[in-house]
Amino acid sequence: MDDPSAKTDAPARPAADAAARRARIAVSALFLTNGALFANILPRYPEIKTMLGLDNTTYGLSIAALPAGALLAGLAAAVLIRRLGSARVAVFGTALTSIGYLLAGLSPSALLFAGALFLTGVFDAITDVAQNAHGLRVQRRFGRSIINSFHAIWSIGAVLGGAMAAAAIAIGLPVGIHLAISTAVFAAVALCALRFCLPGLDEEEADAVAEAPGAGAAPRRGPSLRTILMLAALTLIAMAGAVGEDAGNSWATLYLADSLDAAAPIAPLGFIALMVAQTIGRLMGDRLTDRFGQRLVAGAGGLIAAAGMGLALAFPSILGTILGFAALGFGIATLIPAAMHAADELPGLRRGVGLTVLAWLLRVGFLLSPPFVGYIADQESLRAGLLVAPAAGIVAVVFCFALEKRRAARVDPHAEALDIPPSSR
């Protein structure tokens, strides 16, 4: 029998207005398209490499143009969001990202291929910040956590995009035609989503709250030392999630195949286990966050990740490693969404600035993690290199103090300030 006291401990889940519910669907569509676009081109990379006659070095440098573009332009997202609004930036950024991937697939030379990926990285970095910013704006309207569900839908979109690419390869569809279809479908989805996003600029909404009766807003001041240190801690939490995710994306299949001699059909199961467990963790993450708070969920997740991968590496076996990657994916599931939410709420920073800085630094983590693990693997072994995964879980445990404790659910004051009638909420 359920404990009645447990039910009373859980905060009430406030009803959202119709506009917020429509906006949630729209943001979900944007996250889905972002994941699907990325996953549509990934399986075609080997074919593009062969068509362009690239050696491994040139191919590697060309692929590196994508994160290079993201690092160059990522910090511009906050300015664009303030001027145009997170919804417009996310939608038109998605359309431009889709065109960038198409141009990369159609490129007749390595230089143009790298140039197209560089521009795609620029658009994708800005889109990533904008869609998270709008998702957090919708979350504030709901008065409870929903950001993890958006990231789960990104993962679902990646699975969808990968399946589309696999089908295109299976039927012999040329790269250009395949990516043209992907561009047309997902750009159209993004453009249709715009009309259902929350209206107005993000700054106008924040100003409305500040000017609302009883808001008692203090004059805007620059960030304090405490804010800067908290942003640094949140960045480390997000990087822990990135390093754990990259361990599965880049190395799980290779480790199972080369180090543990797993059969070809078995070797990809480590990566698949991580992605499935991460998606499940994110689908559960909002409810767990509302009940226990970001801090406890992230800390417990870090322990699960550290213990799961630590045991898998200490006692190597094929089944144990697959289960270890599953524990890693489940444990890190909420780290990046929680850190993004907390960074966007830091005092002394304009809305979107903390999120932009964290997202930019997070891409540095995604960029540096693979060569770091590869270097350790060359010097020692891949098993030693993968110790970064349990280490990432420990980092999450150590720095989870920067995240919010459990709080009572509430309807966002933006809804009050913008004069949304109570009956709609």
C-alpha positions in Angstrom: 0.0 0.0 0.0 1.3 3.5 -0.8 2.4 5.7 2.0 -0.1 8.6 2.3 2.6 10.9 3.7 4.7 10.3 0.6 1.9 11.7 -1.5 1.5 14.8 0.6 5.3 15.4 0.3 5.1 15.7 -3.5 4.4 19.3 -4.6 1.2 20.0 -6.5 1.5 20.1 -10.2 0.0 23.3 -11.4 -2.1 23.4 -14.6 -0.6 25.2 -17.5 -2.5 27.6 -19.8 -3.4 26.5 -23.4 -0.7 28.7 -24.9 2.0 27.0 -22.8 0.8 23.5 -23.7 0.9 24.4 -27.4 4.4 25.9 -26.9 5.6 22.7 -25.2 4.6 20.7 -28.3 6.3 23.3 -30.5 9.6 23.2 -28.5 9.4 19.4 -28.6 9.2 19.5 -32.4 12.3 21.7 -32.5 14.3 19.3 -30.3 13.1 16.4 -32.4 14.2 18.1 -35.7 17.6 19.1 -34.2 18.4 15.5 -33.2 17.0 14.1 -36.5 19.0 16.4 -38.7 22.2 15.6 -37.0 21.6 11.8 -37.2 20.6 11.9 -40.8 24.0 12.9 -42.1 26.2 10.9 -39.6 25.8 7.5 -41.3 26.5 9.1 -44.7 29.9 10.4 -43.6 31.8 7.3 -44.8 30.2 7.5 -48.2 31.0 11.3 -48.5 34.6 10.5 -47.5 34.8 8.0 -50.3 33.1 10.2 -52.9 35.5 13.1 -52.1 38.6 10.8 -52.0 39.6 12.0 -48.6 42.4 10.5 -46.6 41.9 10.1 -42.8 43.7 13.3 -41.9 41.8 15.4 -44.3 38.6 13.8 -43.3 39.3 14.3 -39.6 40.1 18.0 -40.2 36.9 18.4 -42.3 34.7 16.9 -39.6 36.4 19.1 -37.0 35.0 22.2 -38.8 31.6 21.5 -37.3 32.6 22.0 -33.6 34.9 24.7 -34.7 32.1 26.7 -36.1 30.0 26.1 -33.0 32.8 27.3 -30.7 33.2 30.5 -32.8 29.6 31.5 -32.9 28.1 30.0 -29.8 28.5 33.1 -27.6 26.5 35.2 -30.2 23.3 33.3 -29.2 22.5 35.6 -26.2 22.6 38.7 -28.4 20.4 37.2 -31.1 17.9 35.9 -28.5 17.6 39.4 -26.9 17.0 41.1 -30.2 14.8 38.5 -32.0 13.4 36.3 -29.3 14.4 32.7 -28.6 11.5 31.2 -30.7 12.5 33.0 -33.9 16.2 32.2 -33.4 15.5 28.5 -32.7 13.2 28.1 -35.7 15.2 29.9 -38.3 18.4 28.5 -36.9 16.9 25.0 -37.4 16.1 25.8 -41.0 19.6 27.2 -41.7 21.2 24.2 -39.9 19.2 21.8 -42.2 20.4 23.7 -45.3 24.0 23.5 -44.0 23.8 19.7 -43.7 22.4 19.5 -47.2 25.2 21.7 -48.6 27.8 19.4 -46.8 26.2 16.4 -48.5 26.3 18.1 -51.9 29.9 19.5 -51.6 32.2 18.5 -54.5 35.4 19.1 -52.6 37.0 18.7 -49.2 37.2 22.5 -48.8 33.6 23.1 -49.5 32.6 20.1 -47.3 34.5 21.6 -44.4 33.1 25.1 -45.1 29.5 23.8 -45.1 30.1 21.9 -41.8 31.7 25.1 -40.3 28.6 27.1 -41.2 26.3 24.3 -39.9 28.2 24.4 -36.6 27.6 28.1 -36.4 23.8 27.7 -37.0 23.5 24.6 -34.8 25.2 26.2 -31.8 22.9 29.2 -31.9 19.9 27.0 -32.4 20.9 24.8 -29.5 21.0 27.7 -27.0 17.8 29.3 -28.4 15.7 26.1 -28.3 16.8 25.5 -24.7 16.1 29.1 -23.8 12.6 28.8 -25.1 12.1 25.5 -23.5 13.1 27.0 -20.1 10.7 29.9 -20.8 7.9 27.3 -21.3 9.0 25.5 -18.2 8.6 28.7 -16.1 5.1 29.0 -17.4 4.3 25.4 -16.4 5.8 26.0 -12.9 7.4 22.5 -12.9 10.3 20.7 -14.6 9.8 19.7 -18.2 13.3 20.4 -19.6 14.4 16.8 -19.4 11.5 15.7 -21.6 12.8 18.0 -24.4 16.2 16.4 -24.2 14.6 13.0 -24.3 12.8 14.0 -27.5 16.2 15.1 -29.0 17.4 11.5 -28.4 14.2 10.1 -30.0 14.8 12.5 -32.9 18.4 11.1 -33.3 17.0 7.6 -33.4 14.5 8.7 -36.0 17.2 10.4 -38.1 19.5 7.4 -37.9 16.7 5.1 -39.0 16.0 7.4 -42.0 19.6 7.4 -43.0 19.8 3.6 -42.7 16.7 3.2 -44.8 18.1 5.6 -47.4 21.4 3.7 -47.6 19.5 0.3 -47.8 17.5 1.4 -50.9 20.5 3.1 -52.5 19.2 6.7 -52.3 21.9 9.2 -53.2 23.2 11.4 -50.4 21.9 14.6 -52.1 18.4 13.3 -52.5 18.3 11.8 -49.0 19.5 15.0 -47.3 17.2 17.2 -49.5 14.2 15.2 -48.2 15.5 15.5 -44.6 16.0 19.2 -45.1 12.5 19.8 -46.5 10.7 17.7 -43.9 12.4 19.0 -40.8 12.7 22.6 -41.9 9.0 22.6 -42.6 8.3 21.1 -39.1 10.4 23.9 -37.5 8.7 26.7 -39.5 5.3 25.3 -38.6 6.3 25.2 -34.9 6.9 29.0 -34.8 3.3 29.9 -34.7 2.7 27.8 -31.6 5.8 29.1 -29.6 5.3 31.7 -26.9 4.9 35.2 -28.4 7.1 38.3 -27.7 10.7 38.7 -26.8 12.2 37.0 -23.8 13.5 40.4 -22.5 10.0 41.9 -22.7 8.6 39.0 -20.6 11.3 39.5 -18.0 10.7 43.3 -17.9 6.9 42.6 -17.4 7.7 40.5 -14.3 10.0 43.2 -12.9 7.4 45.9 -13.4 4.5 43.8 -12.0 2.9 45.0 -8.8 4.6 43.5 -5.7 7.5 42.1 -7.8 10.0 44.1 -5.8 12.7 43.7 -8.4 16.1 45.1 -7.5 18.0 47.1 -10.1 20.0 45.0 -12.5 23.5 44.5 -11.3 26.5 42.7 -12.8 27.3 39.2 -11.7 28.9 38.7 -8.3 31.9 36.4 -7.6 29.4 33.9 -6.2 27.5 33.9 -9.5 30.7 33.3 -11.5 31.8 30.5 -9.2 28.3 28.9 -9.4 28.5 29.1 -13.2 31.9 27.4 -13.1 30.4 24.6 -11.0 27.4 24.2 -13.3 29.7 24.0 -16.3 31.6 21.2 -14.6 28.3 19.3 -14.0 27.4 19.8 -17.7 30.8 18.7 -18.8 30.5 15.6 -16.7 27.3 14.8 -18.7 29.1 15.5 -22.0 32.2 13.3 -21.1 30.0 10.4 -20.1 27.9 10.7 -23.2 31.0 10.9 -25.4 32.4 7.7 -23.7 29.4 5.8 -25.2 29.2 7.7 -28.5 32.8 7.5 -29.5 34.3 4.5 -27.6 31.7 2.0 -26.5 31.6 0.0 -29.7 35.4 0.1 -30.2 36.0 -1.0 -26.6 33.6 -4.0 -26.8 35.0 -5.0 -30.2 38.7 -4.5 -29.7 39.3 -4.9 -26.0 36.7 -7.5 -25.1 36.5 -9.3 -28.5 32.7 -8.9 -28.8 31.1 -10.2 -32.0 30.2 -7.6 -34.6 26.4 -7.7 -33.9 27.1 -7.4 -30.1 29.7 -4.6 -30.1 27.2 -1.7 -30.8 25.0 -2.7 -27.8 27.1 -0.6 -25.4 26.3 2.5 -27.3 22.6 1.5 -27.8 22.3 0.7 -24.1 23.6 4.1 -23.1 21.3 5.9 -25.5 18.2 3.9 -24.5 19.0 4.3 -20.7 19.7 8.0 -21.2 16.3 8.5 -22.9 14.5 6.6 -20.2 16.3 8.7 -17.5 15.3 11.9 -19.2 11.7 10.8 -19.6 11.7 10.1 -15.8 13.8 13.1 -15.0 11.2 15.8 -14.7 9.0 13.8 -12.3 12.0 12.9 -10.2 13.3 16.5 -10.2 9.9 17.8 -9.1 9.8 15.3 -6.3 13.4 15.3 -5.0 15.0 18.4 -6.5 17.8 18.8 -9.1 20.6 18.4 -6.5 19.5 15.0 -5.2 18.7 13.7 -8.7 22.0 14.8 -10.1 24.0 13.5 -7.1 22.3 10.1 -7.2 22.8 9.9 -11.0 26.5 10.7 -10.6 26.8 7.8 -8.1 24.9 5.4 -10.4 27.2 6.4 -13.3 30.4 6.1 -11.3 29.5 2.8 -9.7 28.1 1.3 -12.9 31.1 2.1 -15.2 33.6 1.7 -12.3 32.5 -1.9 -11.8 32.3 -2.6 -15.5 35.9 -1.5 -15.9 37.2 -3.2 -12.8 35.7 -6.5 -13.7 35.6 -6.4 -17.6 33.1 -8.6 -19.4 30.9 -8.1 -22.4 27.6 -8.2 -20.5 28.9 -6.2 -17.5 30.2 -3.5 -19.9 26.9 -3.2 -21.7 25.2 -2.9 -18.3 27.8 -0.4 -17.2 27.1 1.8 -20.2 23.4 1.6 -19.5 24.1 2.7 -15.9 26.2 5.6 -17.2 23.5 6.7 -19.6 20.8 6.6 -16.9 23.1 8.4 -14.4 24.1 11.3 -16.6 20.6 11.8 -18.1 19.6 14.9 -16.2 23.0 16.6 -15.8 23.1 18.8 -18.9 19.4 19.9 -18.7 19.7 20.6 -15.0 22.9 22.6 -15.4 21.3 24.6 -18.3 18.2 25.4 -16.2 20.3 26.5 -13.2 22.6 28.6 -15.4 19.7 30.4 -16.9 18.4 31.4 -13.4 21.7 32.8 -12.1 21.3 36.2 -10.4 23.1 39.2 -12.0 22.9 37.8 -15.5 20.5 38.7 -18.3 18.2 35.9 -19.3 20.0 33.6 -21.7 23.6 34.8 -20.9 24.4 32.1 -18.3 22.8 29.5 -20.6 24.8 30.7 -23.6 28.2 30.7 -21.7 27.5 27.2 -20.3 26.5 25.8 -23.7 29.6 27.3 -25.3 31.9 25.8 -22.6 30.0 22.5 -22.9 31.0 22.3 -26.6 34.6 22.7 -25.5 34.1 19.6 -23.4 32.6 17.7 -26.3 35.6 18.8 -28.5 38.4 17.9 -26.0 37.0 14.6 -24.6 37.6 12.3 -27.6 41.3 13.2 -28.1 42.0 13.0 -24.4 40.5 9.5 -24.1 42.4 8.6 -27.3 45.7 9.8 -26.0 45.3 7.8 -22.8 44.3 4.8 -24.9 47.4 5.1 -27.0 49.7 5.5 -23.9 48.0 2.9 -21.7 44.8 1.2 -22.9 41.3 2.1 -23.9 40.1 0.6 -20.6 42.3 3.1 -18.8 41.0 5.9 -21.0 37.4 5.1 -20.2 38.1 5.8 -16.5 36.9 9.3 -17.5 33.3 7.9 -17.4 33.2 7.0 -13.6 35.3 10.2 -13.0 32.6 12.2 -14.6 30.1 10.7 -12.3 32.2 11.6 -9.3 32.5 15.2 -10.6 28.7 15.4 -10.7 28.4 14.2 -7.1 31.0 16.8 -5.9 29.5 19.8 -7.7 25.8 19.0 -7.4 25.6 21.6 -4.6 25.3 24.2 -7.4 21.9 22.8 -8.3 18.6 23.6 -6.7 17.1 21.7 -3.9 13.5 20.5 -4.1 11.1 23.4 -4.1 7.3 23.7 -4.1 5.8 23.8 -7.6 4.5 27.1 -8.7 3.0 28.8 -11.6 5.6 31.1 -13.2 5.2 34.8 -12.2 5.5 35.5 -15.9 2.0 34.3 -16.3 0.8 36.7 -13.6 2.8 39.6 -15.0 1.5 39.1 -18.5 -2.1 39.1 -17.2 -3.1 35.5 -18.1 -6.4 34.9 -16.4 -6.4 32.3 -13.6 -9.0 30.2 -15.3 -6.6 29.7 -18.2 -3.9 28.4 -15.8 
